[in-house]
């Protein structure tokens, strides 16, 4: 061996960025991948029993933390405890790097968790400082551009070193994700205690007014802020050619959840990475009635998967993709949840099994077509 090894893992199916080694081994030293190879490990190794060994998953968009912080309507959990619980679920789902998606806006009468991005960001920092986290946490600021105070609230968080992505969001009824206003009404009726049609009429009227008054100016300000701080931008729920033109002009790096094939083709042609929900793959379609992720994959236009609202879906979807799309092999599928998302936000030290990369690794056993994460290493240390 050419370097001192802290850990050797052998008898594994290694998922590299471009191929799979059916029987291989990985050596870890000083938190990095020192060597890897085919066949029997050259020294005594931890036996992976033929399980998959792949890079730790990279998650760019999950608002699942909010479910731990507000587990029931009007119930606010201790924010640091919520972060720790959420982090444990991420790690046991195979996610070793996460961009925690925080809602950067306030809106009376809509969401209990709105306007609490600062609270959750502080809780993440506190947990990190006490070495309580298993995954590596960064921030994704979800900016709802029609909201009056969104720019001021983004400025409160923008100079944090852990901010890695900002997204331009507009959930005004009748467009983008909720072109069908009926589906948006159904969504709100089903949340928590639900909302009546009269309450929704008031909410929607306010949102229409906010969009008319604030959306254009706020979008320009958020775009300028992201560019000034050199933070990658994401568009959200692009639907029309006009949305695509805006995304190109705003120099977005990632397009989250385009809703139509028309928009996806335009984004792909512009060289913008397309991110879709892993639950969309697992369920066989969008819960909002929009385009299916597998349809995009069949067209060669799926770059990144995100667990969105259920962490375990990320690994499930990646392993299911080759079954749904014969042109996608296992290595290519795993890139959508490792190397490609890492590169999209400038995390070039991780996301693949390669010499010198961070030793963020997961061992995965598959039974009855379901993946189970057996072990998780972050920078060579076992965290789950």
N, C-alpha and C positions, 0 to 999 in steps of 0.2 A: 504494500500500500504506500502511496506517495505522501499521505498526510495522516496525522493522528486522528483517529475516529472517536467521536463521542458515542455514536450509535450506528449500528448496521442493521438494516432491515432486509431480510432475504426471503426467497420463495414467494415472490409477489408478481402479479401482473402489473408491470409499470406502464402507466399512461403518460407518454411523452407528448410534446406539442404536435408532433407529426406522425407518430406511430405508436404501437403498443408492443412492448417486449413481453412475451407470454410467460417467461420465467426469468426474473431478474432480481437485482438487489440495489440498494441505495446506502451510501455511507454519509453520515452527517458529522461535521466538525465545526465547532465554534458558531453554531446556529445556521450554518450554510450547508448546501449540498456539496460534499467534497468529491465524490465519485459515484458512478452508477455503472451497471453493466449487465450482461446477459449470463444466464446459467447460475451455478451455485456461487454463493458469496465466498470471497477469498478467505474470510475469517469467520469465527463463530458469530452468528447473527440471530436477531429476533425473528422467529418464524412467522411469516404472514399467512401461512397455510393456503397459499394460492389465491388469496383475496386481491382485489384491486388496490394498488397504491398510486395515488394521484395527487396533484397539487391541491392545497386547501382552496376552497371555493371563495370567489370574490363577489361580493354582493354590493351593487350600486344603488339599489332603490328598495328599501323596505321601511314601511311605517309601522312595523309590528311592535316596536317599542311602545307606541301609544296604547296598545291593547293591554300592556302590562302596567302602564301608569294609570290608565282609567279603565279598570277591568269591568266596571258597571257604570251606568249613567250616574253622574254626580259623585262617584267614588274615586278619590284620588289616593293612590298608593304612595308610600314613601318613594321618592324619585330614584334614590340610589339603589334601594332594594329592587325597584322595577328594572333598572338597568342591569343589575346582576342576574336577575331571573331571565330576562330577555337574552342576555349574553350567553348564559348556559344553554338555552335552547338553540341559539345559533351554532355554538361549538359542536353540540351533539348532532346537528344537522350537517356538519362538515364545513361550515363557513368559518374561515380563519381571518378574513378581512371583510369589514362591513362599512358601508357608508350609511350611517343612521339618517333616515330621511325625516327632517323636522319641518313642521308646517310654520312658515314664517308669515303669519297673518292672524288678525283677530276679527271675529265676526259675531256679534251678539246673536244668541239664539240658534246657532248652527251646530257647533261641535264643542264639547266640553274641553277638548285638548287644544283648541286653537289658542294662539297667543302665548303658549307655554314653551316655545322653542328654547328660550333662555334658561328656563328651569331645567329642562332635560339636558341641554348642552353642559350646564354646570354639573349635573349629576354624573354625566359620562366622564367629565374631567376628574371629579372626586373619586370615582371608582378606579379610574386609570392610575391616579396618583397613589392610591392605596394598594395597587397591584392586585385588584380584585377581578380583573377581566381575563377571559380566556382568548377571545378574538382581539384583533387589532381594529380599533374603532376610529373612523373619520366621520365628517359631517357632510350631508347633502342638504342644502337649503332649498326647500320647495317654496317658491315665491308665487303666490296667487296675485297676479298683476292687477286685477281690478280693485283690490282692497286698498282703502285710503292710506293706511300706515305701513304698507309692506316695504317701502324703500327705507324708511327710518328703522324698521325692525331688522331688515337685512344688514344695515350699517352697524347695528349693535353687535353682530356676530361675525362680520366679514373678515376682521383682522385676526381671527383665531387661526393658529397654524394647522388645525385639523380640518378646516373647510377644504373639500376636494372637488365639490360639484355644486352648481346652482341650476335649478330648473325653472323655466318660464311656464307657469300654469294658468289656465283660465277655465274655470268650471261653470261659467255662465250657462244657464239652461238654453237648450236649443242648438248647441254647437259641439264640435269636437267629440269627446267621449259620450256626451249625453245629447246628441242631436235629437234623439227621441225624448221629449220632455216627460213622457209617461214613465220611462225607465228611471229617470232621476227621481220622480215622485215615489216610485216603488222603492227605490234605494233608501230614501229618507224615512218612508213609513216603516221600513224594516229595521232601522237602526234604534237600538236602545228602547226607549219607551215609545218611539215613533212620533210622527208629526201629523197633524190633521191637514186637510186640504186648505183650510183657511189660513193656517200658519204657514203652509208652503206658499200660498199666494203672496203673503207679505214678504217672505224670504226671497222668492224669485223676483218680485218687483224691485226689492232693494238691490239685488245682484245686477239686474238690467241697468239700473241707475248708476251703480258703481262702475260697471264696465264702460258706459258711455262717458262718464266724467273722468275716470282715472287710468283706464287700461293702457292707452297709447303712451302717455307720459311716463307711467311707471315702468312699462316695458323698456323704453329707451334708457331709463335710469338704471334698471337692474342690469341690462346688457353692458352699459358703460362701467358699472361697478365691477362686474365679473371680469371684463377685459382689463381694467386698471389693476386688479389684484391677480391677474393671470390665472383665474379659476375657470376650468372648463364649464361650458354651458350645455344644458339639455333643453330641447323642446319637449312638448308633452301633448299627446293625443292629436298629432297632425292628421288632418282629414282631407283638406283640399289642396289644389295647386298653389293657392295663395298662401296657405300655411307653410308649404315647402319653400316658397320664395322668401318668406319671412325668416325661416330657419337658416337658410343659406346666407341671407344678408346679416343675420345676427351672429354668424360664424359658430353655430352650435356644433359640438363634437358628437353628441349622442341624441338620437330621436327616440323618446320613450313612448312605447305603445301607440304607434300610428294606427288609425282606425280603418283605413281603406287601402286597397291595393294601389290605387292611384297615387296616394301620398307616399306609400312605401317605395314605389318605383322611382318617384322623383327624388326622394331622400337618398336612396341607394345610388342613383346616377350622380348625385352631388358628392358622393364619398362620405356621407354621414353614417356612422354606425347606428344600426337599428336594434333597439332593445325591446324585447317582448316579455310578457309574464310567463314564468314557469307554470303557474296554475292553468294558464290557457292551454299549454301542451298536455298537461296531465288530464285535464277535464275534457279535452278535445275541442275546445272553443272558448270564446270570450264570454264572461258572465254578463257583459253589457250588450251583447249581440253584435260586436264589431268583428273585424277580420280574425281568422284563426292563425296562431303563430306557426302551425305546421304548414299552412298554405304559403306563408312567406318563406319558410325553410325550403319548401319544394321549388321556389323560384330563386333560391340562392341569395335571399335578402334578410336572413336572420343572423345577426352578429353576436348579440349578447342576450342572455336570459337573466331575469330577476325573479326572486321569490315573491316579491311584492307583499302579500299579506299572510303567507304561510311558509316559514323557513325551510321545512323539509321538502318542499316542492322543487327546490333548485337542483338538488342531486337527482331526484326522481326524473325530472324532465330531461336532464342531460343524458341520462342512461336510456331513456325511452326514445330520444330523437332518432338514432339509427334504425329503430324498428319502424318508425313512421316515414322516414325519408331515406331510402336506400343509398342515395348519393352521399349521405353523411356517415362517416365511420366514427368509431368511438373516440379517437383522438380529436377529430374535428368537433364532435359534440361537446367534449370536455373543454375545449378552448372557449366555448361560449360562456362558460362559468368560471374561467380561470385567466388565461393569458390575455384574451381580448378585452375584458372589462378592466383588468389591471392597467393595460396600456392606455385605455381610453382616458384614465384619470392620472396618468403619469407615475404609476406605481410599477416601475420597470425592474424592481428588485425581486419580484415574486410572480407567481402565476404559471410556472412550468418547472418540471424536473430537469434542471440543467446545472452544470457545475457553476458554483458561485452564487446561485440564486438562494434566497431565504429557504430554509428547510421548514416550510409550512406544508405539511403533508397530511393526508387522511388515508386510513386503511378502510376499505369498504367491502363488506360481505353482501352478496346478493342471494336472496332466497325467495322463491315464489315470485320472481320478477320484482321484488321490492329490495331496495338498498338499505343496509344497516351500517352505520358508521361505527366501526369497532374501536378505532384509536385515532387521536388527533394530536399532531405535533405543531407547535408554533415556534419558529426559530429554534427548532431542534428539541425543545422541551415539550414533554407530553402534557397536554392540558385537558384531555378527555379520553 
